[in-house]
Amino acid sequence: MRGIDTQVRKNRRRIFKEVAKLAYESENLKDDIEALPYKIVDYEESPFQSVYRERAIVRERIRLAMGLSLRPENAPSHLTQGLEESNIDEKYYEPPLMQVIPSACNACPENQYTVTDKCMGCVAHPCREVCPRGAISMKNGKSVIDQEKCVKCGKCKSVCPYDAISHQVRPCIANCGVGAIVSDNKGRAVIDDEKCVKCGQCMVSCPFGAIADKSQIFQLIRAMQSGRKIIAQVAPAFVGQFGPNVTPDMLKTALKELGFFDVYETAIGADMGAITEAKHYVEEVTTGKTPFLLTSCCPSWAALAKKFFPETIDKISNALTPMVATARVIKKDHPDASVVFIGPCASKKLEASRRTIRSDVDFVITFEELTGMFEAKGILLDEIKAMDEVKDATAAGRGYGVAGGVAEAIENCINEYYPGTEVHIEHAESLTECKKILMLAKAGKKNGCLIEGMACPGGCVAGAGTNIAIQTAASELAKFKNSSEIKVPPLKEG
C-alpha cells in the first residue's frame, strides 16, 4: 500500500489539516472539536457503511492528532477530556505513542490458511495428502481446512496446483518485526508496549487505519502563536516529499512563510555523526578493542538492540543522533530558540521524549503532519518563489536518508581521513533483518564490521510519516545528494 493515495491516507491528512485549522482559527475550541466529526463524516455524502461508527473512529483520531490518548471503551468520557493539558505551547508525548483504535480494528485473522473458490476439487488431492494433521477433507467436491486441527505449516498451499489456498496474515503482525502485536479477547489488535520499538510500520500497513500515533502539531502551532522563536530542522529524506516540483529551496521559503524563524538541514548532524563513527570504528574496531560497531541514528534500531540484545548495548556508537546533534548546533546559534524536528519517522517522537533529550528537541512532527499544516494555512507549495538556499550539509550527511547511506557515509569518511584502513560494512533494513544481523553479531560472526541498522525497509525514506512512494523518495534523495558541492565533511582538528 505504500505510495498509494488510499482512503486511509486521505483520512489521516484530513484529520491533521482540520486539527491544524482548529489551532489557527478556532475561537471556541471545545465546541469546534465536538463539531469536527460531523464536518468530516457528512451523513448525506459519506461513502462509509456506518457514519456512526466512522464518526466514533474520527473522534479518537482527533484526540491522537491533538496529542491526547484514546478514551476508555467502557467508561463515559467527553471527546475534549484532557484538552486543557494539551491546549498549551509546550507538551511532550505521553506513552503510549502508538495506539490501536479498537472501533476501527477489523479483527483480521492472525495466521490462517483457507481454501478459496479457485479449488477445482482435483482427484489427486495433494493438499490432503501432505497435511501432517489430517486437517483437510473434501466436502461437496472441494477441499476444506479444519482450523482447529491446522498447525499453519503451509504445506497444503505449497503443493496446490491451482494456487487455491490462501495464507491470511494480519497486516500489522506481518509488518512488525518484534512480535509486538497481540490480540484482545475480541480478536482485535493490541500493541505490547514492552516490545514495541515505535517504528510505525504497523500503522502504515493497516488497511483500516486502525493504528495511529500521537501528534504535536497543535502544540507546535500554539508555540508559534505565542511569539517564541521556532527553528525547524528537516531530515535528509525531505527531498521530494512535498511534490515533484517543490525544490529544497522552495520548501525552506515555505517553512519560513508558515512561521518558522529559520530552517536547518538535519544532515548537519549526520555529517557530525559520520565523522565520530568513522573515528570510533578506526580506534575501537580495527584495533580489536570492540568486536563490531552498531550505528546509532535510527531510534527503533537502537531500541531493538537494547530490548532484545542487551549484550550489544555497549557496541552502539556513542555518537549523537543527527536530530540531537543538529538541535544542539541550532541552540548554540540561537540560545533563545525552540527546535522542531521535521522528518519521516515515528520513532523520533519517542527519542525526543526522553529526559536526556527534552532540552534539545522541543517538537517532532512528520512530513505528513507538516502537509496538514501547509493545507490548513492555504500555502500552495508549487507556487512558492524560492527566497532561500539549502546548503548546510555534504553528500555524506544527506545520504543518511536511505538504507545503506549511513554506512556509506562512514566508509567514505574513513577512506578520506584514514586512508588504507580496511572497512567491513554490513547493513540491515526492516526489523526482521535487523534481528537476524544482531543474532549473527552476538554469535561472533560479524566481528570487525560496521553494522548499519534501519527499522524501515528502504531506510528513512520509508518511514511511517512520509508522503510519497519509497522508490520515488530514494531517487529524489540520490539526486539531491549527488548535487552536493562537498562530498565528505572536513575533519576538524581536536
TAZINOR-V436555 format. One record per residue. RES is the residue in one small letter. SS is DSSP state (A for helix, B for strand, O for the rest). NEAR is the number of other C-alpha atoms within 12 Angstrom. Layout:
# TAZINOR-V436555
res=RES ss=SS near=NEAR
res=RES ss=SS near=NEAR
This chain:
# TAZINOR-V436555
res=m ss=O near=22
res=r ss=O near=30
res=g ss=O near=23
res=i ss=O near=17
res=d ss=O near=18
res=t ss=O near=20
res=q ss=A near=17
res=v ss=A near=29
res=r ss=A near=34
res=k ss=A near=19
res=n ss=A near=30
res=r ss=A near=38
res=r ss=A near=34
res=r ss=A near=31
res=i ss=A near=43
res=f ss=A near=44
res=k ss=A near=34
res=e ss=A near=38
res=v ss=A near=47
res=a ss=A near=37
res=k ss=A near=29
res=l ss=A near=34
res=a ss=A near=37
res=y ss=A near=31
res=e ss=A near=20
res=s ss=O near=20
res=e ss=O near=12
res=n ss=O near=13
res=l ss=A near=25
res=k ss=A near=20
res=d ss=A near=17
res=d ss=A near=23
res=i ss=A near=35
res=e ss=A near=26
res=a ss=A near=24
res=l ss=A near=32
res=p ss=A near=32
res=y ss=A near=24
res=k ss=A near=22
res=i ss=A near=36
res=v ss=O near=27
res=d ss=O near=19
res=y ss=O near=18
res=e ss=O near=13
res=e ss=O near=13
res=s ss=O near=18
res=p ss=O near=13
res=f ss=O near=17
res=q ss=O near=13
res=s ss=O near=18
res=v ss=A near=21
res=y ss=A near=20
res=r ss=A near=22
res=e ss=A near=31
res=r ss=A near=30
res=a ss=A near=29
res=i ss=A near=38
res=v ss=A near=41
res=r ss=A near=37
res=e ss=A near=43
res=r ss=A near=45
res=i ss=A near=45
res=r ss=A near=41
res=l ss=A near=41
res=a ss=A near=45
res=m ss=O near=50
res=g ss=O near=45
res=l ss=O near=38
res=s ss=O near=34
res=l ss=O near=39
res=r ss=O near=27
res=p ss=O near=15
res=e ss=O near=14
res=n ss=O near=8
res=a ss=O near=8
res=p ss=O near=10
res=s ss=O near=17
res=h ss=O near=20
res=l ss=O near=32
res=t ss=O near=30
res=q ss=O near=24
res=g ss=O near=20
res=l ss=A near=27
res=e ss=A near=17
res=e ss=A near=20
res=s ss=A near=33
res=n ss=O near=30
res=i ss=O near=24
res=d ss=O near=28
res=e ss=O near=31
res=k ss=O near=32
res=y ss=O near=37
res=y ss=O near=37
res=e ss=O near=25
res=p ss=O near=24
res=p ss=O near=29
res=l ss=O near=37
res=m ss=B near=41
res=q ss=B near=40
res=v ss=B near=40
res=i ss=O near=37
res=p ss=A near=33
res=s ss=A near=30
res=a ss=A near=30
res=c ss=O near=31
res=n ss=O near=24
res=a ss=O near=30
res=c ss=O near=25
res=p ss=O near=25
res=e ss=O near=24
res=n ss=B near=24
res=q ss=B near=24
res=y ss=B near=34
res=t ss=B near=30
res=v ss=B near=33
res=t ss=O near=21
res=d ss=O near=16
res=k ss=O near=17
res=c ss=O near=27
res=m ss=O near=23
res=g ss=O near=25
res=c ss=O near=18
res=v ss=O near=16
res=a ss=O near=15
res=h ss=O near=26
res=p ss=A near=28
res=c ss=A near=39
res=r ss=A near=32
res=e ss=A near=21
res=v ss=A near=21
res=c ss=O near=29
res=p ss=O near=18
res=r ss=O near=22
res=g ss=O near=22
res=a ss=O near=28
res=i ss=B near=31
res=s ss=B near=26
res=m ss=B near=24
res=k ss=B near=13
res=n ss=O near=10
res=g ss=O near=14
res=k ss=B near=24
res=s ss=B near=35
res=v ss=B near=30
res=i ss=B near=31
res=d ss=O near=22
res=q ss=O near=19
res=e ss=O near=13
res=k ss=O near=18
res=c ss=O near=24
res=v ss=O near=20
res=k ss=O near=27
res=c ss=O near=19
res=g ss=O near=27
res=k ss=A near=25
res=c ss=A near=36
res=k ss=A near=32
res=s ss=A near=21
res=v ss=A near=19
res=c ss=O near=29
res=p ss=O near=19
res=y ss=O near=21
res=d ss=O near=21
res=a ss=O near=27
res=i ss=B near=32
res=s ss=B near=26
res=h ss=B near=25
res=q ss=B near=21
res=v ss=B near=21
res=r ss=O near=28
res=p ss=A near=31
res=c ss=A near=41
res=i ss=A near=35
res=a ss=A near=28
res=n ss=O near=28
res=c ss=O near=38
res=g ss=O near=34
res=v ss=O near=38
res=g ss=O near=27
res=a ss=O near=29
res=i ss=B near=37
res=v ss=B near=30
res=s ss=B near=24
res=d ss=O near=16
res=n ss=O near=10
res=k ss=O near=15
res=g ss=O near=18
res=r ss=O near=26
res=a ss=B near=35
res=v ss=B near=30
res=i ss=B near=35
res=d ss=O near=23
res=d ss=O near=20
res=e ss=O near=20
res=k ss=O near=24
res=c ss=O near=38
res=v ss=O near=43
res=k ss=O near=46
res=c ss=O near=48
res=g ss=O near=48
res=q ss=A near=46
res=c ss=A near=44
res=m ss=A near=41
res=v ss=A near=40
res=s ss=A near=31
res=c ss=O near=36
res=p ss=O near=26
res=f ss=O near=32
res=g ss=O near=36
res=a ss=O near=39
res=i ss=B near=42
res=a ss=B near=49
res=d ss=B near=49
res=k ss=O near=47
res=s ss=O near=49
res=q ss=O near=46
res=i ss=A near=52
res=f ss=A near=48
res=q ss=A near=37
res=l ss=A near=46
res=i ss=A near=42
res=r ss=A near=30
res=a ss=A near=31
res=m ss=A near=31
res=q ss=A near=22
res=s ss=O near=18
res=g ss=O near=17
res=r ss=O near=23
res=k ss=B near=27
res=i ss=B near=37
res=i ss=B near=42
res=a ss=B near=43
res=q ss=B near=48
res=v ss=B near=44
res=a ss=O near=48
res=p ss=A near=51
res=a ss=A near=50
res=f ss=A near=53
res=v ss=O near=43
res=g ss=O near=34
res=q ss=O near=43
res=f ss=O near=38
res=g ss=O near=25
res=p ss=O near=22
res=n ss=O near=20
res=v ss=O near=24
res=t ss=O near=30
res=p ss=A near=41
res=d ss=A near=29
res=m ss=A near=30
res=l ss=A near=45
res=k ss=A near=37
res=t ss=A near=31
res=a ss=A near=37
res=l ss=A near=37
res=k ss=A near=28
res=e ss=A near=26
res=l ss=A near=34
res=g ss=O near=29
res=f ss=O near=32
res=f ss=O near=27
res=d ss=B near=30
res=v ss=B near=42
res=y ss=B near=45
res=e ss=B near=44
res=t ss=O near=47
res=a ss=A near=48
res=i ss=A near=41
res=g ss=A near=38
res=a ss=A near=48
res=d ss=A near=45
res=m ss=A near=39
res=g ss=A near=40
res=a ss=A near=51
res=i ss=A near=41
res=t ss=A near=35
res=e ss=A near=42
res=a ss=A near=46
res=k ss=A near=33
res=h ss=A near=34
res=y ss=A near=44
res=v ss=A near=34
res=e ss=A near=21
res=e ss=A near=27
res=v ss=A near=31
res=t ss=O near=26
res=t ss=O near=18
res=g ss=O near=16
res=k ss=O near=17
res=t ss=O near=27
res=p ss=O near=30
res=f ss=O near=41
res=l ss=B near=45
res=l ss=B near=49
res=t ss=O near=50
res=s ss=O near=41
res=c ss=O near=47
res=c ss=O near=49
res=p ss=A near=41
res=s ss=A near=42
res=w ss=A near=47
res=a ss=A near=40
res=a ss=A near=35
res=l ss=A near=43
res=a ss=A near=39
res=k ss=A near=25
res=k ss=A near=22
res=f ss=A near=27
res=f ss=O near=26
res=p ss=A near=17
res=e ss=A near=18
res=t ss=A near=32
res=i ss=A near=25
res=d ss=A near=21
res=k ss=A near=35
res=i ss=B near=38
res=s ss=O near=35
res=n ss=O near=25
res=a ss=O near=30
res=l ss=O near=33
res=t ss=O near=39
res=p ss=A near=46
res=m ss=A near=51
res=v ss=A near=42
res=a ss=A near=34
res=t ss=A near=39
res=a ss=A near=44
res=r ss=A near=33
res=v ss=A near=29
res=i ss=A near=35
res=k ss=A near=26
res=k ss=A near=15
res=d ss=A near=16
res=h ss=O near=22
res=p ss=O near=18
res=d ss=O near=17
res=a ss=B near=30
res=s ss=B near=37
res=v ss=B near=46
res=v ss=B near=50
res=f ss=B near=49
res=i ss=B near=47
res=g ss=B near=41
res=p ss=O near=45
res=c ss=O near=49
res=a ss=O near=46
res=s ss=A near=44
res=k ss=A near=48
res=k ss=A near=45
res=l ss=A near=37
res=e ss=A near=39
res=a ss=A near=35
res=s ss=O near=28
res=r ss=O near=21
res=r ss=O near=14
res=t ss=O near=13
res=i ss=O near=25
res=r ss=O near=27
res=s ss=O near=23
res=d ss=O near=36
res=v ss=O near=41
res=d ss=O near=43
res=f ss=B near=46
res=v ss=B near=49
res=i ss=B near=47
res=t ss=B near=44
res=f ss=A near=42
res=e ss=A near=39
res=e ss=A near=44
res=l ss=A near=43
res=t ss=A near=42
res=g ss=A near=40
res=m ss=A near=39
res=f ss=A near=34
res=e ss=A near=26
res=a ss=A near=28
res=k ss=A near=27
res=g ss=O near=20
res=i ss=O near=26
res=l ss=O near=25
res=l ss=A near=32
res=d ss=A near=22
res=e ss=A near=16
res=i ss=O near=26
res=k ss=O near=22
res=a ss=O near=22
res=m ss=O near=17
res=d ss=O near=22
res=e ss=O near=20
res=v ss=O near=32
res=k ss=O near=24
res=d ss=O near=32
res=a ss=O near=36
res=t ss=O near=35
res=a ss=A near=38
res=a ss=A near=47
res=g ss=A near=49
res=r ss=A near=52
res=g ss=A near=46
res=y ss=A near=49
res=g ss=A near=49
res=v ss=O near=45
res=a ss=O near=39
res=g ss=O near=32
res=g ss=A near=42
res=v ss=A near=47
res=a ss=A near=42
res=e ss=A near=35
res=a ss=A near=40
res=i ss=A near=47
res=e ss=A near=37
res=n ss=A near=34
res=c ss=A near=38
res=i ss=A near=35
res=n ss=A near=23
res=e ss=A near=22
res=y ss=A near=24
res=y ss=O near=22
res=p ss=O near=14
res=g ss=O near=14
res=t ss=O near=22
res=e ss=O near=20
res=v ss=O near=28
res=h ss=B near=25
res=i ss=B near=31
res=e ss=B near=35
res=h ss=B near=36
res=a ss=B near=34
res=e ss=B near=35
res=s ss=O near=35
res=l ss=A near=41
res=t ss=A near=26
res=e ss=A near=28
res=c ss=A near=38
res=k ss=A near=33
res=k ss=A near=27
res=i ss=A near=34
res=l ss=A near=42
res=m ss=A near=21
res=l ss=A near=21
res=a ss=A near=30
res=k ss=A near=24
res=a ss=O near=16
res=g ss=O near=17
res=k ss=O near=17
res=k ss=O near=26
res=n ss=O near=30
res=g ss=O near=29
res=c ss=B near=36
res=l ss=B near=45
res=i ss=B near=48
res=e ss=B near=46
res=g ss=B near=46
res=m ss=B near=48
res=a ss=O near=48
res=c ss=O near=44
res=p ss=O near=34
res=g ss=O near=33
res=g ss=O near=43
res=c ss=A near=52
res=v ss=A near=47
res=a ss=A near=41
res=g ss=O near=50
res=a ss=O near=44
res=g ss=O near=47
res=t ss=O near=45
res=n ss=O near=41
res=i ss=O near=34
res=a ss=O near=27
res=i ss=A near=33
res=q ss=A near=24
res=t ss=A near=27
res=a ss=A near=35
res=a ss=A near=35
res=s ss=A near=24
res=e ss=A near=33
res=l ss=A near=37
res=a ss=A near=29
res=k ss=A near=20
res=f ss=A near=33
res=k ss=A near=33
res=n ss=A near=19
res=s ss=O near=20
res=s ss=O near=23
res=e ss=O near=17
res=i ss=O near=19
res=k ss=O near=24
res=v ss=O near=35
res=p ss=O near=33
res=p ss=O near=22
res=l ss=O near=20
res=k ss=O near=11
res=e ss=O near=6
res=g ss=O near=6
